[in-house]
Amino acid sequence: MTGISDLDVAYVARLARINLTEDEAKMFQRQLENVLEYVEKLRQVDVTGVDTAVHGVPVVFRDDAPRDWFTAEQALSNAPRQANSLFIVPKVVE
């Protein structure tokens, strides 16, 4: 499969700020190549006539019916901090 070696695990690990040893990077690179080779095999399977949402077991969905829910006051009743009918939370973005 062409393009497998284009994805460099060590480079992606640096972007994600994950410290990998050279041996770990090589091992994950091999594993990624194996996964991508398997995906390529799956792409070769003829799926003509197969429904897009086929499940191995029956999927049962409940009826989606409207019902009473919390009011804004009830939802905010235990909030440690609130303002203008909104939750106030600590900043998580630098």
Kinemage of the C-alpha trace (Angstrom):
@kinemage 1
@onewidth
@group {chain A} dominant
@subgroup {mainchain}
@vectorlist {calphas} color= white
{ca met a 1} P 0.000 0.000 0.000
{ca thr a 2} L 1.478 3.302 -0.967
{ca gly a 3} L 1.583 6.095 1.578
{ca ile a 4} L 1.939 3.975 4.700
{ca ser a 5} L 5.460 5.185 5.352
{ca asp a 6} L 4.253 8.786 4.855
{ca leu a 7} L 2.730 8.732 8.330
{ca asp a 8} L 5.606 9.044 10.777
{ca val a 9} L 4.632 7.853 14.269
{ca ala a 10} L 7.528 9.679 15.921
{ca tyr a 11} L 6.456 12.956 14.287
{ca val a 12} L 2.839 12.518 15.364
{ca ala a 13} L 3.993 11.640 18.891
{ca arg a 14} L 5.992 14.879 19.045
{ca leu a 15} L 2.945 16.852 17.891
{ca ala a 16} L 0.872 15.164 20.604
{ca arg a 17} L 3.673 15.776 23.123
{ca ile a 18} L 4.009 12.077 23.830
{ca asn a 19} L 7.516 10.991 24.694
{ca leu a 20} L 8.301 7.760 22.877
{ca thr a 21} L 11.586 5.949 22.874
{ca glu a 22} L 13.048 5.047 19.496
{ca asp a 23} L 12.083 1.398 20.062
{ca glu a 24} L 8.494 2.357 20.929
{ca ala a 25} L 8.224 4.551 17.829
{ca lys a 26} L 9.480 1.688 15.624
{ca met a 27} L 7.074 -0.774 17.257
{ca phe a 28} L 4.076 1.569 16.835
{ca gln a 29} L 5.124 2.299 13.232
{ca arg a 30} L 5.068 -1.442 12.463
{ca gln a 31} L 1.699 -1.835 14.187
{ca leu a 32} L 0.256 1.108 12.256
{ca glu a 33} L 1.514 -0.339 8.980
{ca asn a 34} L -0.147 -3.677 9.852
{ca val a 35} L -3.459 -1.940 10.594
{ca leu a 36} L -3.326 0.078 7.374
{ca glu a 37} L -2.514 -3.042 5.348
{ca tyr a 38} L -5.564 -4.737 6.863
{ca val a 39} L -7.716 -1.700 6.017
{ca glu a 40} L -6.504 -1.943 2.437
{ca lys a 41} L -7.616 -5.596 2.361
{ca leu a 42} L -11.046 -4.544 3.629
{ca arg a 43} L -11.302 -1.937 0.860
{ca gln a 44} L -10.953 -4.720 -1.702
{ca val a 45} L -14.067 -6.526 -0.437
{ca asp a 46} L -17.041 -6.253 -2.772
{ca val a 47} L -19.886 -4.743 -0.751
{ca thr a 48} L -22.257 -4.232 -3.652
{ca gly a 49} L -25.806 -4.765 -2.455
{ca val a 50} L -24.950 -4.605 1.249
{ca asp a 51} L -27.063 -2.171 3.254
{ca thr a 52} L -25.032 0.593 4.860
{ca ala a 53} L -26.421 0.098 8.365
{ca val a 54} L -26.405 -3.677 8.669
{ca his a 55} L -25.956 -5.049 12.193
{ca gly a 56} L -25.047 -8.536 13.297
{ca val a 57} L -27.681 -8.422 16.018
{ca pro a 58} L -31.052 -6.678 15.956
{ca val a 59} L -30.906 -3.100 17.154
{ca val a 60} L -33.903 -1.919 19.133
{ca phe a 61} L -34.463 1.796 19.524
{ca arg a 62} L -36.886 3.305 22.012
{ca asp a 63} L -39.590 5.637 20.829
{ca asp a 64} L -38.422 9.225 20.899
{ca ala a 65} L -41.200 10.988 22.744
{ca pro a 66} L -41.099 14.434 24.358
{ca arg a 67} L -41.235 14.535 28.144
{ca asp a 68} L -40.841 16.958 30.992
{ca trp a 69} L -37.270 17.800 31.877
{ca phe a 70} L -35.366 20.120 34.157
{ca thr a 71} L -36.105 23.785 34.158
{ca ala a 72} L -33.102 26.107 34.011
{ca glu a 73} L -33.582 26.898 37.705
{ca gln a 74} L -33.605 23.201 38.642
{ca ala a 75} L -30.524 22.470 36.550
{ca leu a 76} L -28.610 25.341 38.145
{ca ser a 77} L -29.863 24.707 41.702
{ca asn a 78} L -26.680 22.862 42.784
{ca ala a 79} L -24.218 24.779 40.620
{ca pro a 80} L -21.331 26.170 42.685
{ca arg a 81} L -21.221 29.253 40.426
{ca gln a 82} L -23.779 30.600 37.996
{ca ala a 83} L -24.623 33.817 36.183
{ca asn a 84} L -27.305 34.771 33.635
{ca ser a 85} L -28.826 31.261 33.795
{ca leu a 86} L -25.456 29.701 32.848
{ca phe a 87} L -22.938 27.497 34.639
{ca ile a 88} L -19.674 29.272 35.473
{ca val a 89} L -16.751 26.852 35.157
{ca pro a 90} L -12.967 27.239 35.411
{ca lys a 91} L -11.145 28.187 32.240
{ca val a 92} L -9.615 25.111 30.601
{ca val a 93} L -8.025 26.706 27.510
{ca glu a 94} L -4.645 28.381 27.691
